[in-house]
Amino acid sequence: MDLTKLRVGDIVFFRTRRSLISFLIRTLTKGYVNHVGILTNVEPYEIIHAVAHIKPSKSKVIKECLLKYKRNKNVTLTIGRVFESCFPNGKYDEVVKEVVEKAHKHLGLKYDWSGIIGFIPIIIGRALWLNRIFPSKNFLQRRKRLFCSELIATLWFKTSNLMGNLFAGKRFSDLASTSPWDIAKSRNVRFITGQWYPGMNKE
C-alpha cells in the first residue's frame, strides 16, 4: 500500500484472516472485505471506525492509527475514494471536511449490536437470492448506535445532490443494510491503493 497516495476522507477496507466472524461476514455478503473505516488525518495516519469487541465497553466508534493495521500480517488493507464527480461545482474538498467533522462527533458512540442482528436475515436473503422472503430493511437498527459500514454510510448520507446513500440506496433506512463490500464495490467509489479485488472500480 502506497501511503503517499492517501488523502483525508479516503475509505479504508479491511480483510482480516484467522477470524471466524470476519470470514462469515465476507461469505454472507459475498465480498472480499469484512470491515471499513474512514481516514481522518494523514501524517499521522488516523482512522475512525466502529469496532466490535468482546468487552462491551470497548465496542464503540474509536480513532486509531492506520499503521497499526498496516503492520498486522493478518490484515490486508484496501483504500478507496468517493468519486469527485459525485459533488458538482468542485465541492469535493468541502464535503470531505464536513464528513470528517461528523466522524469526530460520532466518536464514543456504542456499537450497534442490535443492528447487526437485524442485518443477518438481510444478508442471508441476499446470499440465497431470497430477497422477497427475507426483510430488506433493518428493523433493529438503533439511531444512536452504529456498526462499521453503517457509520461510513451515515457520514456520507445526503452529501451528494445526485443521490442519497452513495453506497446502496436512497433511503435513510438503507444505511443499516449496507455492508463493507457494498461500499467497496459501489459505482461511486474507486480503488486507490492496497489490495484490489474484482468488482472494485479502478478508475
FENGI-V632379 format. One record per residue. N is the residue number from 1. NEAR is the number of other C-alpha atoms within 8 Angstrom. D_FIRST is the distance of its C-alpha to the first C-alpha in Angstrom with 2 decimals. Layout:
N_NEAR_D_FIRST / N_NEAR_D_FIRST
This chain:
1_7_0.00 / 2_7_3.79 / 3_5_6.12 / 4_4_8.95 / 5_7_8.71 / 6_10_9.43 / 7_8_13.15 / 8_9_15.65 / 9_12_16.59 / 10_13_13.31 / 11_12_13.54 / 12_13_11.37 / 13_15_12.04 / 14_12_12.49 / 15_12_13.70 / 16_12_15.78 / 17_8_17.58 / 18_5_21.04 / 19_7_22.12 / 20_6_25.07 / 21_6_24.75 / 22_12_21.13 / 23_11_22.35 / 24_8_25.34 / 25_9_23.43 / 26_13_21.36 / 27_8_24.62 / 28_10_26.81 / 29_11_24.55 / 30_8_23.78 / 31_9_20.05 / 32_8_16.78 / 33_13_15.75 / 34_15_18.09 / 35_11_17.12 / 36_14_16.03 / 37_14_16.03 / 38_12_15.81 / 39_15_14.17 / 40_12_17.35 / 41_10_16.51 / 42_10_14.15 / 43_5_15.02 / 44_6_15.65 / 45_11_12.90 / 46_13_15.36 / 47_14_15.47 / 48_15_18.75 / 49_12_19.35 / 50_14_22.39 / 51_12_22.37 / 52_9_25.01 / 53_7_26.50 / 54_6_29.48 / 55_6_31.14 / 56_6_32.18 / 57_5_31.97 / 58_9_28.21 / 59_13_27.59 / 60_14_26.81 / 61_15_24.49 / 62_10_22.74 / 63_9_20.38 / 64_8_17.84 / 65_10_15.05 / 66_9_11.54 / 67_7_10.81 / 68_8_13.50 / 69_9_11.59 / 70_10_8.33 / 71_6_11.08 / 72_7_12.93 / 73_6_13.13 / 74_7_14.79 / 75_11_12.14 / 76_11_9.42 / 77_13_7.54 / 78_14_7.70 / 79_14_8.31 / 80_14_11.67 / 81_11_14.28 / 82_10_18.05 / 83_8_19.70 / 84_8_21.65 / 85_5_24.53 / 86_11_25.18 / 87_13_26.66 / 88_8_29.33 / 89_4_30.77 / 90_7_27.58 / 91_8_27.34 / 92_10_23.61 / 93_7_23.06 / 94_7_26.23 / 95_10_25.21 / 96_10_21.82 / 97_9_23.86 / 98_8_26.24 / 99_11_23.67 / 100_10_22.13 / 101_8_25.72 / 102_9_26.58 / 103_10_23.67 / 104_8_25.11 / 105_6_28.52 / 106_8_27.44 / 107_11_26.44 / 108_7_28.75 / 109_10_29.72 / 110_10_30.35 / 111_13_28.47 / 112_11_30.22 / 113_7_31.41 / 114_9_34.24 / 115_15_31.92 / 116_10_29.93 / 117_9_33.31 / 118_12_34.29 / 119_11_31.09 / 120_8_31.75 / 121_10_34.66 / 122_15_32.80 / 123_10_29.88 / 124_10_32.45 / 125_14_34.39 / 126_10_31.42 / 127_10_30.58 / 128_6_34.24 / 129_6_34.88 / 130_9_37.53 / 131_10_36.62 / 132_6_40.30 / 133_6_41.25 / 134_10_38.46 / 135_10_37.89 / 136_7_35.39 / 137_9_35.61 / 138_14_34.53 / 139_6_37.85 / 140_8_36.73 / 141_12_34.12 / 142_9_35.04 / 143_5_34.55 / 144_6_33.70 / 145_10_31.27 / 146_16_27.82 / 147_14_25.39 / 148_13_21.65 / 149_15_21.68 / 150_13_25.12 / 151_11_23.88 / 152_11_21.28 / 153_14_23.92 / 154_8_26.49 / 155_9_24.61 / 156_10_24.28 / 157_11_27.72 / 158_9_30.06 / 159_8_27.85 / 160_10_28.34 / 161_8_31.90 / 162_6_31.05 / 163_8_30.53 / 164_13_30.63 / 165_15_27.77 / 166_13_24.87 / 167_11_23.49 / 168_11_26.67 / 169_8_30.15 / 170_8_32.45 / 171_8_34.02 / 172_8_33.10 / 173_8_33.88 / 174_13_30.95 / 175_13_28.51 / 176_12_29.43 / 177_12_29.05 / 178_13_25.45 / 179_9_22.87 / 180_13_19.08 / 181_13_19.09 / 182_10_21.65 / 183_13_19.28 / 184_11_16.28 / 185_10_18.72 / 186_12_20.76 / 187_7_21.92 / 188_9_21.23 / 189_14_17.45 / 190_13_15.02 / 191_13_11.52 / 192_11_9.16 / 193_11_5.51 / 194_10_4.07 / 195_9_7.42 / 196_8_10.31 / 197_6_13.78 / 198_4_17.23 / 199_5_18.84 / 200_12_16.04 / 201_10_16.76 / 202_6_14.80 / 203_4_17.04
